Amino acid sequence: MYMIIYMHARSRNYVSESEACKLESIPLDFGDYHPLKPITVTESKTKKMNRKGSTSSTSSSSSSSMLDPLSSVLDGTDPLSLFAAAADPVTTTATMDSTRKKRDKDDSSAVGSDFEPWSSKRGEILARYTTTEKLSIVSGRKATTTGSAVSEKVRTRLEELDDLEEGSQKELLNLTQQDYMNRIEELNQSLKDAWSSDQKVKALKIVIQCSKLLSDTTVIQFYPSKFVLITDILDTFGKLVYERILSMCVDSRVPLPDNFSPESVNDTAKETCLNWFFKIASIRELIPRFYVEAAILKCNKFLSKMGISECLPRLTSMIRGIGDPLVAVYARAYLCRVGMEVAPQLKESLNENFFDFLLTFKQIHGDTVQNQLVVQCVEIPLYLTLYSPAIDWILQCIAYRAPEVLLTEMMERCKNLGNNALLLNSIMSAFRAEFIAARSMDFIGMIKECDESGFPKHLLFRSLGLNLALADPPENDRLQILNEAWKVITKLKNPQVSYSLFCFTTHSKREVNTVLADVIKHMTPDRAFEDAYPQLQSIIQKVITYIYDFSLLFSVEKFLPFLDMFQKESVRVEVCKCIMESFIKHQQESTKDPVILNALLHICKTMHDSVNALTLEDEKRMLAALINGFIKMVSFGRDFEQQLSFYVEARSMFCNLEPVLVQLIHSVNQLAMETRKVMKGNHSRKTAAFVRACVAFCFITIPSLSGIFIRLNLYLHSGQVALANQCLSQADAFFKAAVSLVPEVPKMINVDGKMRPSDTFLLEFLCNFFSTLLVVPDHPEQGVLFLVRGLLNVIQDYTWEDNSDDKVRIYTNVLHLLSAMTQEVYIYHVDKVDSNDTLYGGDSKFLAEINKLCETVIAQILDHLKTLGKEETLKRQSQLALYLFNTILAHGDLRNNKLNQLSVNLWNLAQKHGFADTSTMVTTLEYIKKRSKQPEMSHFTDLALRLPLQSRT
């Protein structure tokens, strides 16, 4: 076996082989079937479903022989029906209820996903209404010198709660805001613990005492947050009571459906429910009695169909007895909150609740409230902001899917109250943007007449602007709206809040430029822009939202000066990213507009220059992707020289981002190929010089990259481009560079943040390289196959892992290359490039050189096979022997006796120790027998007789 010194390659006729490998064409009669024909869907009743009307669907095509592949996998049943049919009755009912709830979303009487829940407002309120001072408990109502204080009344009530747990009264002294919040959370947990331990009376006491805390407004600026914390406890209590009564109604098999009727509730559950309402009715104080009953309002469903609709008006009337307007408005907010959860269709009661508030609205400016604010040193503007969460929520509930006529009524009532700014702001926040935008001029008039002393006008303009950002006002009113709003906005002390929302009421270039100029005028003195970056960013976002024609955008005179105001690097980069994302999203066609190019180059340069050693890889990738998106959109058409100049400039500007340099190399290679396409492969002196300039660009750029396989692949790709453009010496330079780079390949490389062996990547690259080397002509001064020899020397000297067979697999692939090189006509060529088959014309000396290389390569392979004779490596030996056998079978001339004997020896070696896959060996032998029947392949018959199949035993 080891005496064979070289492989005789068989002559190949690639055309005939290709014809022989083609699949036989067989005409098919599809009949009525067509793959694009719609699938017929038939419905079938699901027998396992308990609920009437539930169905599952099976799908079939119009042809009985052709089934929808998805339906066949599911055995004709869609997954939802399949799961529902297999579920137990309780789960099935719950699933049905869930499905019904989703279906009811579009019902005007139900609350859908478009309704912003209270949970989304909770965190904002807690974050906004805070105090940095410590909360202390002192005797009397007077605030201490250390800051705001909790009243003695609060102390007494919290001590009553603590009496339920012995000896914790002093813990309430000198509480910080966080301590206070933690204490409320402890009470919430105590409620759950008391309930779980069946101490229902104790749980009720905790809820009552917590409700009493809502009557105290001593620390008035903290009241909205206190309301949030206490109502969390009330919500927990209401849920516990409801679930307790519901559990008493559950049959041993099927629970009550979501829309159950009182008649289906058993007497025990009804009695328990009445007992809870009687206990609550006995609470003496108004506020805790109201809150606790509101918390279990949903339980009225167990008693009467009309229970909730009867209770809501009564609870609304109860609120009239609360004297403090701030406490009263939050009580109304809680009633709306509960009402929207349990009976959203009862809008009349919610409306009545709000109208009651309007009747008592003047109390806010009464002597009692004013005196209280003086004692607590709270200004009226701050006090009015405390009402915003409650009023906003009430109006949101009222305005949800309400008709436009209700907005008209609300505006009239607001005018009757003297255009109160607080109320007007909430109205604009609550109703649909389309309704507000249609009445923009009316709202501007009302805003102008508002008294600014209580509620800042810039907040009103901000609310109006938010609506205009979502819905366009009437076309004829846009310019007038902008002019009217601008007269007021420019006089405000803090106009930047409203700039971003009004500057694009009209989309005219002239008006936008005027707006930006005015913003610059107001923001530049004393560097005021440094305190208004979020608002300025909002302006940019509105600009690119409405003006995404970038030739128009960058022709706005004040746009770039406006960008210059973003002098904080992090903010500046975010703005640039925002602009580039918009450009990539909206720019449909390539551009060469110098205004766009200069502006975007400046923006991309800003992003690039922000990269430093601390920049995260994800951030680098994002920035590079945005810059690459811009580069791909730049095209100068047939002006290829200008295109190359742009790429050269871009390379100098973005040298710190490797993905950008890689994109530039690919773009330049593409430019060279486009030049070749235009010239149809026949370069003139000018175009030949140009493509050489493109090749030079790539050659000097690739070494600056750090990724070893990025460089290898770019050398190969650029060399192929050079070869296609008849730049033979430049192609040789690329291939030589690739060969010299192979020894530098490390054993492990970083792939997506993980270290992986490089052998697989190197093997893939070398196989691609060999395929290219087939058509690369020899250099007249370098000798025969100088690139192949150089690559083989590098592979020989490369340090391979001891347990790796990659080197032998590469050598085996080299045999494929050498076999192809011996053919009279190569399997593929590069147009207008003479490969070695043309240069040497089958010269015997050339073939002898190839045979010498084969001798060397086969000797290396056989030596390696010999080293694998140890017991632990016999499986690898078997695999490699079969691999080499298949190579000889495909490329060798087996009429040569020595080569024929080598193949037999390799076959036997593959099976010798029982590691060969029997099915593979059988398939291979059948292939040889089949080939033996072809012309000029009769020698395969003798070969098949010499290849025995050995059993593993």
N, C-alpha and C positions, 0 to 999 in steps of 0.2 A: 504493500500500500504506500509506503513512504518513499518508494523509488521513483514515483512519477514526478517529473520535474516541471512540466508545464501543461496547460490545458489547450487543446485544439478547439477553437471556436467554430461552430457550424455556420454555414452561410445562411443568411436570412433574407427572405423576400417579404418585406413588411406589408406590402400591398395585399398579397395573397393571404397572408396570415390574418390581416384585418378583416378581409372578406369572409374567411373561414370562421372567424369568431363572432360574426354578426348573428343575431337571433333570427330565426326563421319567421317570416311574416305570414300570419294566418288571419284571413278575413273573419271578422266576428259579426254575428247577427244579433244586435241588441234588442230587436223588436221594439216594444214600447219604452224600454228602459233607456234613460239618459242620465248620466251622472249629475247634471245640473237641474234635472227635473225636480220640482218641489216634492217633498215627502208628504204623503197622505197621513194625517193623524186621526186615529180613531179612539174613542173614549170607551172605557170599560169600567164597570162598577167594581170597587174593591170590597170583596166580601168580608174582609176582616175588620172593616171600619165600623165602629159603633154608631158614629154620627151620620145621620141621614144626609144624603147629598154629596158626600165626599167621593171623589173619583180619582183615579189615576189614569194616565194616558199611555198608550202603547203606540209606537211609530212603526210604519212599514212603508216601503216604496210601492209604486204601482205595479211593480213586477214581483211576483211571489218568490222568485229565486234570489232577489237582491234585497237584503235587509239593511236598515240603517245601522252602521257599526256601533253607535252609542246605545241605541235601543237594544241591540243584541247582547251587548255586555251586561246591561241591566235586566236582561230577561224580559224586556217589554214593559218594565215598570220604571217610572221616573223615581229618583232617589228620595224625594220628599214623601211621596205616597208610600214608597216601600218602607221607610222608617216609621211612618205614622201607622201603617198597618201592623208592624211588628211590635209596637209599643204597648205598654200596659194601659188600662183604661184611664188611670189618673194622669199619666203622661200625655196620653192622647187628648184628653180634655184640655190640659194646660196648653198643648200645642195649638189646638183649635182656637182657644181664647187668644193666644198670641197672634195667630194669623188674622183673627177677626179685628184685633186692635190695629194691626197694620193696615188692613183694608179700610178701616174707619178714619184713617188720617185725613182723607180728603173731605170728610163730612164736616160741614160748616159748624155743627154743634159740638165737635170734638176738638181736642187740643192736638195739633200735629207737630211735626218736627220743626216747623218754621216758627214755633213759639219759643222764645228764649226762656229757659227754666230759671227758677229762683237759685238753684245751685250754682249757676254761672255768675250770679251777681254777688253771692255770699263772700267769696274771697276778696273781691274788689272793695266791698264795704268795710271788711275787717282791716284791709290794708290802708284805706283812706282815712277812716275816722279813728284816729289814735291819739295818744298823748304820751309825751316823753317824760312827764313828771310822775313821781310816785303817788299812788293813791293811798291816803292815810285815813284811818277811822278815828274821829274825834267826837267829843260830846258836843251836841248842838249842831246848828245848820251853817256855822261860819267856816269859811275856808281857812286852812292853816297857812302860815307864812312860807311853808315849803312848797306850796303849789296847790293843785286841785285836790279835793278831799271827798271821800265817800261819806254820805250823811249818816248821822246816828241812827236814823230809821233803817238804813240799809244794814247797819251793824246789828241792830236788834233782830232783823229778819233772818240774816245769815246765821246769827247765834241760835235762833230757834231751829234752823235746819241742823246745826251742829249738835244740838241737844239729842238728836236722833243717834248720833255717834258720839260717845262720851269724850269730853275733854279736848276739843279742837277749836275753842273760841278764839284764842289768842293768835291763831294762824292767820286771821284776817286783818291783822294790824300791819300797816306799812306795805301793802301789796303793790307790786308793780303791775303794769298792765298785763304782762305775760302771766304773772302769778294769778291775777284775777281770772284770766282766761283758763288757766290750768284748773283753778278751783271750780269753775263752771263745768268744765269737762269731767271733773271728779264727780260732781253732782249728777251729771248725765249717766256716768257709769254706775253710781249708787242706785239710780232709778232702775237700771237694767238688772242690777244684782238683787234689789228688793223684789222686783217682779219675778225673776227666775226662782227666788226662794219662796214664792207664794205670799209675800208680804204686800198685798195690794193696797192696804190702807197707808202703809209707809210710803209706797210709791206715789200715791195721790197727794200726801202731805208734801213730798219733795216738789211735785209739780206746782202745787198751790203756792208754796213759799217762793219758788223761782218766779212765778207769774207776778207776785207782789213787787218784785224788784223792778218791774217795768213801769211802775207808777212813780218811781223816783227819777228826777232829772237834775240832781245836784251837780254831777259831772256831766254837763249837758253835751259837750262836744264828743263824748264817748257813747252817747245814747244809741245811735244807729248800730254800732258794733255790739252793744249790750243786747239790743233787740235780736240781732242775728244769733247770738250765743244762747239766749233764753229760749227762743223759738225752736232751736235745735232740740232742746229738751222736750218742748211741747210736741214736736213732731214725733219724737221717739215714743212718748206716752200715747199719742193718738194711734200710732201704728200698733203698739202692743195691745191696746184695748180692742182694736178692730180685729186683729188676728186671733185674739183670745175668743171673742164671740163667734168669729167665723169658724174656728176649730170646733166649737160646740155644735155647729150646723152640719158638719161634715159627716156624711153617711159612711159606713164602714167600707164602701166601695167607691162611690163617686162623690167628689166635693161639689159645692154649689157653683154653678156657672157664674161668670163675671156679671151678667145682667140678671141675676136672680130677683125674684119677687118676694115681698114679705110673706106671702102665703106659704112659701117653701121653707120658711124658717121655723124651727121647732119652738115649743113654748119655753123650754129651758133657756135657750139663747135669748129669746125676747125678754124674759124676766130678768136675766143678767144685764141686758142692755138697759132696760128701764131703771134698774138699780143704780147703774152708773150715772144716768142723767139725774136721778133723785139726789144722789150724793153731791153732784156738782151744783144743783139748784140750792142746796143748803149752805153754800159758801156765802159768807156775809158780805165780803168786799166785792165791789163791782168788777174791777179789773181782773182779778184772778178768776172770778166766776165766768166772765166773758171769754178769756183766753182758754181756759180748760174746756169749756163747752165747745168752742170753735175747734179745738184740737181733735175732738171726737165727733165732729159734725158728720162724718161719713157713716157713723154707726146708726144714724137715722134710717138708713136703708133697710135695717133689720125690722123696723117697726111699722113704717108706712111708706107708701109710694110718694106721698106728698110731703114727707117729713122734712127733707132738706129744703124744699121750696118754701115751707112754712117757717122754718127756723131762720133762714137768711134775713128776711125783713125784720124779725124780732131782734136778732143780734145787731143788725144795723141800727135799730132804734136804741139799743143799749149803749152804743158808743156815744150817743148824744149826751149821756150823763158824765162823760169824762171831761173835766174842765180844762186840762192842759192841752193846747192845740197840738203840740208835738207828740204827746202820748196818744192823743186821739187819732192822728193821721197814721201812726204806725199800727194802731189797732185796726184801722180800716184796711191797711195794707195786708195785715195778716188774714183778715176775713176774705179779702180778694184772693189771696194766695190759696187758702183752703177751698174757697168756692170754685176757683178754676180747676182744682184737682178733682173735686168730687162732683161738681155740677156746672161745667163750663157753658151749658146751654142757658143757664139762668142769668143772662146778661142784664135783665131789667133790675135785679137786685143789686148787681155790681154798679150799675149806673146810678141807682138811688143812693148807694153808699157814697159815691163821689160827689153827687149833687149836695148831699148833706155837708160834706167837707167845704164846698164852695160857700154855703150859707154861713158857715162859722169862720171863714177865711180871715175876716177882719180882726179876729181875736189875736192874730199874730202881732198886730201893731197896737194891741191894748196895753193898758198900764201894768197889768199883772205880769205879762211877759217882759215888758221893758224893764220893770223893776228887778225881775229875776236876772236879766242879762247884765244889769248894772252890778248886782251883787257878785256875779261870777266873772265879771270883766270880759264879757263876750260881745263882740261887735255884731251889728245886725246882718252884714253880709255873710259872716261866718255862720250865724244862726240860721239864715235862710237856706244855706247849703245842706243843713241837717235834714231838711224836708225832702230834698231831691230823691233819695232812694225810695222813699215811701210813695211820693207822688208819681214818680216815673213808673213804679210797679203797678200802681192802681190804674194809671192811664194805659199802660201796656195791656193789662187785662181787658179794659174796656174797648180799646182800639183794635184788639185782635180780630181780624176778619170782619171788622165793622164796616158798614156802608159809608160812603163819602159824606152823606148828609150829617152824620154824627160829628165830623170834623167841623162842618159849618156851625153846628150848634155850640161846640166847644169854643170856637173862635168868638162867637157872640157873647158867650158867658165871660170869656176872658176880657173882652172889651168892656163889659159892664163892671168888671172889677178894676178898671183903669189900666188895662194892659199890663197886668202884673207879670214881671219878668220871670219869676220863678215858675209860674203856671205856664206861661207861654213857652218856655224852654222845654218843659215836660211834654207839652202837646206836640211840639216839633220832633221830639225824640220818640214818641209813641206811635204816631200814625204812619201809614205807608208813605214811602218817599214820593211815589207818584202823586198822591194827594197833596203833599206839601209843595212839591215842585210846581204843580199847576196853579197854586195860590202864592207864588213867591213874592209878587209885588204887594199883596195884602199883608204878608208877614213882615216884609221890610218896612211898610208903613207902621205896623204895630210896634216893631222894634224901635223905630225912631222916636215914638211917643212914650216909650218906657222910661221910668225913672232909674237912672244908673246907680243911684246911691245904694240900693239894696242888692242888686244882682248885676254883675258886669255885662255890658252889652257885647263884648267880644265873645262871650260864651254863647249868647243868643245867635250871633252871626255864625259861630262855629257849628251850632246845631242845624241852622238853616243850610249852611254849606255842605254838611254831611249828607243831607237829603239831595242836594243838587249834584253831589258827586255820584249818587246812585241813580238818579232819574233826571232827565233833561227837562228844563222848563220850556214853556211855549217858545217856538222859534222867534216870534215877533217881539217877545219880551226880553230876550237874552241880553242884548246890549243895554237896555234900560235897567235891567236888574243889576248888571255889573256896575253901571254908572252910579246908580242910587246907593248900592252897597259900598262902593268905593269912597263915596263922599263921607260916609260914616267911619269906615274902616281906617282910613288914613288919619282920622282925628283921635283914634283910640290910643291909649297908652301902651297897649300890648297888641298891636295889629297883626303880628306874625301868626297868631293862632288862627286868624280868619283868612289870611292871604291864601293859604294852600287850598282852601275850600271854595273860594270865589273866583280864583284867577282863570278858571276854565269853564265858567258858565257860558262863555262864547269861545269858539275855537279859532277865532281870527288871529292870524299872525301878528297883526298890528296891536290888538288888545293884549295878547300874551306878552309881547315885548314891553308894552306900557306897564303891565303888572310887574314884570320882573325888574324893570327899571325902578319902579316905586319901592319894591322890596329892598333892592340894593341901597336905595337912598335912605330908607329907614334903619336898615340893619348894619350899615357900615360904620356910622359914628360910634365911638367908644367900643368898637368890636362887639356890638350887641348880638351879632350872629352866633357868637360862641355859646350863648345861652339859649339858642333857638334852633339847634341842629335838627331835632326831630321834626319841627314844623317845616324847616327848609327842605328836609328830605321828602316830606309829604308833597311839597310843591313839585319837586322833580318827578315823583311818581305820577302825579296828576298830568304833568307835561307829557311824559312818554306814554301815558295811557290814552290820551286824546290826540296827540300829534306823533304818530309813529312813521310819518314820512320824514326820514332823517335829513333829506336834502332841504326840506322846509324847516325842520327843527334847528339845524345848525346855521341856517340863514337868519334866524332870530338874533338880532344884534346883541342882546343882553344875556343870551343863554350861557355862553362861555364865561363872561364876567360873573354871572351868578354862580357857576361852578367853583370859581376861585374863592368864594366865601367859605367853602368847606376846607378849612385849613388844618383840622385835626385829621391825622393820617387815617385812622381806623374808619372814621365817618366818610372821608373822601373816597376810600377804597370801596366801601359799601355802595356809595352813590355810583361810582364807575361800574361796579358789577351790575347794578340795577339797569343802567343804560345799555350795557353790552347784552344783557339778557333780553331786553326789549328789541335790540337791533337784530339779534339772531332769530328771535321769534317772528318778527314782522317783516324783515327784509326778504322778499321773495326772489328777487333777481340780483345778480352780481352787479357791482358798481365800480365806477372809476371816477366818481365825482370828487374833485380835489378838496372841496369843502368837507365832505364826509370823511375822506381819508385822513386829512390833517387832524380833524377833531378826534376821530376814533383812535388814531395813532397816539395822540396825546393821552387819551383816556386809558388805552392799553398800557402805555408806558407808566402811567401812574400806578396801575395794578401791579405791573412787573416790578417796579422799584420798591414796592412794599414787602417783597420777599426777602427774608433774612434767615439767619441760621436757626431761629426759633419758630419759623413758620411751619405749621403742620403739613404733612404730605397730602392730606385730603384737600387742604386749602390750596396748595400748589397745583394739584390736579384740576381743581375748579377754575382757578385763574387761567391755567394753560388751556383748558377747554374753551373758555370764553375768547381768549386771544386767537386760538385756532379757528374758531367759528368765524371770526372777523377775517382772518387771512384767506379762508376758503371763499369768502364772498367778494373778494377783490379780483376784478378781471379787466384787463385793458384790451380785450379782444385780440386782434391780429398784431397789436403793438407788443411783440414778445420782448423786445429790449426793455421797454418801460416796465413790463411785468417783472423781468429779472431784476431790474433796479429796485423795484419795490421789495422784492424778497431779500436783496442785499441789505437794504435799509432796515428791514424788519429783523434780520439776523443780528445787526449791531445793537438794536434796541431791546431785544428779548433774549439775550445770551444766557441769562440765569435760569431759564425754564427749559429743561431738556425736551419735554413733549412738544414745545413750540419749535425748537430746532429740528426735531424729527419731522414735524409737519412741513417745515420749510424745505427740507431735503426731498421729501416726497413731492412737494409742489413743483420744485425745480425739475425733478426727473419727469414729471408729467408734462411740464412745459417743453422739455426737450423732445418728448414723444409727440406732442402736438405739432411741433415744428416739423418733425419727420413726416407726420401725416399730411400736413399742408404741402410739403414738397414731394409727397408720394415716394419717399425714400431716396430721391435724387437731390442731394444737397448741392446748393451753389457754394461759391467761395464764402459768401457772407453768412449763409445759414450754417455752413460747416464750422466757421469760427464761432458762431453763436452757441451751437450745441457743445462745442469744446469749453466755452465759458460756463455753461450750465454744469458740465462734468467737473470742471475745476471748482465750482462753488461747492459741490457735494464732497469732493475729495478733501478740501481743506476744512470742511465743517464737521465731518464724521469723527475725526480724532478728539474733538472737544466733548464728546458724549462719554458718560461714565459707564453705562450699561454695556457689558461685554457682548451679549448676544444682539443687542440693538445695533452695535457697530458692525458685527459680523454680517447680519442680515442686510444692513444698509450698504455695506461694501459689495455684497453679492448683487443686490438689486440695482445699485448704481452701475456696477460693471455690466450687467445685462443691458441697461439703457445705453451705456457707451457703445457696447457691441452692436446694438440695433442701429445706432447712428454712425456706424463704420469708424468709430474712434478706437482703433485697435490697440494702440499703445496705451491709451488711457484705461481701456478695459483691463489690459494686462496689469497696470498699476493697481487697480482696485483688487484684482484677484490675488496679486502678490501680497497686498496689505492684509487681505483676509487670511491667507496662508500663514503669514508671520504672526497673526493675532491668535491663532488657534492655541499655541502653547500657553497663552496667558489665561485660558479658561480655567476658573477655579473649580474645585471639587463640589462646592455648594454655592448656590446663588439664591438671591432673595426674590421670591415670587409672591406678589400680593401680601407682603409682610411676613411670609414664612420662608424658612430656609429649606431648600429642596436640592437633591442631587442634580448635577448639571449634565450627567451622561446622556439622558434622554434628549435633551435639547441639542447637545453637540451632535449626536447621531442623526437627528433630523436635519440639522444644518448641513452636515457633510453629504448626506444623500442628495439634497438639493444642489449642493456645490458640484457633485459628480455629474449630475444631469446637465449642468451648464457647461462643464469642461468638455463634454462631447463635441460641442460645436465651436469651441474656442480654437482658432488656428494657432499653430506653433509659431513662435517668433524665430525669424531666420538666424538670429545670432545667439539664441539660447539653447539650441539643441532640441532633440525629439522629445515631445511630451514633458517639457520642462516643468509645467505647472502641476501635472499629475505626479511627477517624481518628487517635486518639492512638498506636495501635500502628503504623499506617502512617508516621506522622511519625518515630517512633523508628527504624523500619527504614530510612527514607530518610536519616536523619542518621548511622546506624551506619557505621563505617569498615570497609568490606569489603576483602578482599584483591583486588589488581588482576587476578589470574588466576582469580577465583572467579565463578561464575554463580549462587551461592546466592541472592543478592538477587532475581534474575529468577525463580528457581524459587519463592521465597516469594510474589512478586507474582502469579505464575500460580496458586498455591494460594489467594490472596486472591480471584481471579476465581471460583473454585469457591464460596467463601463468599458473595460478592455475588450470584452466580446463585441460590444456595439462598435468600437473603434476599428475592428478588423473588417467590417462590412464594406462592400464596394460603394454602396450608397447609404448614408446615415438615415436614421429614422426621422429626423427633423433637422432643419437648418435655420439660420438667420438670413433674412433676405439681404442680398447684395454683399454677403460675407462668405468667402470661400473657406469651408472647413477643411480638416485634414484629409477627408476622402477625396476632395478635389485637388488639394495641394500635392499629395503623395500618389494619388491614382493607384492605390493598391501595391505600392512599391514593396519588394520583398524585404529590403532592409528595414523599412518601417514596421512591417509585420513581425520581423525578427525581434525588434525592440519591444514590441508589445508582448511577444511570447516570453521574453526574458522577464518582463515585469510579472507576467502570470506565474512564471516559475518561482519568483521571489515571494509573491503573495501566497501561492498555494503552500509553499514550504512553511511560511509563517503559520498558516492555518493548521496544517498537519502537526506542527510542533506543539501548538496549543492543545490540540485534541489529545496528543500524547500525554501532556501534563495533567489531563483530567481523568487519568486512569484510576485515581483513588476512589475508594468506596463512597465517600461523601460527595464526590463530583461526577458520578457516573450518569446521573440524570442530565446534567448540563452537557456532558459529552454526547449523549444520545440526541439531544435536541440540535446541537451544532452539526453533528454528522448528517442528520436528515436535512438540515438547512443547506449544507454544502452539496448534498446529493441533488436536491431540487434545483440548485443553481446550475450544476453540471447538466442535469436533465434538460433545462430550459435553454442553456446557452452553449453547451459543449457539443462537439462532433463525436458522438458515441460510436462511430465506425472506427475510430482509433482504438486499437486493442488495449493500450495502456490506460487510456481514459475510461474505457468501458470497464476494465478491471477495477479501477479506482472507485467507480460508482458502485460496483457490486460490493466492494469492501466497506464503503461507507454505509450502504444499506444494511449489511450484516452487523456493522458496529452499532448502528442505531437501535437494533433489536437485541443485541448481545446480552444485555443485563436486564432485560424485561421492562425497560422504562419507556419504550415506544408506545404511542397510542395506537391500538390495533385498528380502530376505524380509519385513522389517517393513513396507515400503511396500506390497508385494503383499498381505499379510495385512490391512492397514488398508483398502486399496481393496476387498477382498472383503467386509469388514465393512460398508462404506458401501453396497455393492450389495445386501447382504442386508437392511440396514435400509430400503432404498428400497421394499421389498415390503410393509412394514408400513403400517397405516392412518395417514394424515396425514403420511407420510414420503416422498411421491412426489417432492418436490423434491430428494431425495438422488440420484434418477436423473440429473437434469441435472448435479448436482455431480460425480457419478462420471465423466461424460463430459468434464468440464473438468479432471480430474486425470490428467495423462499420467504414465506410468512411463518415466523416462529411464534409459538404460544408462550405466554408468560411463565408457564410452569417449567 
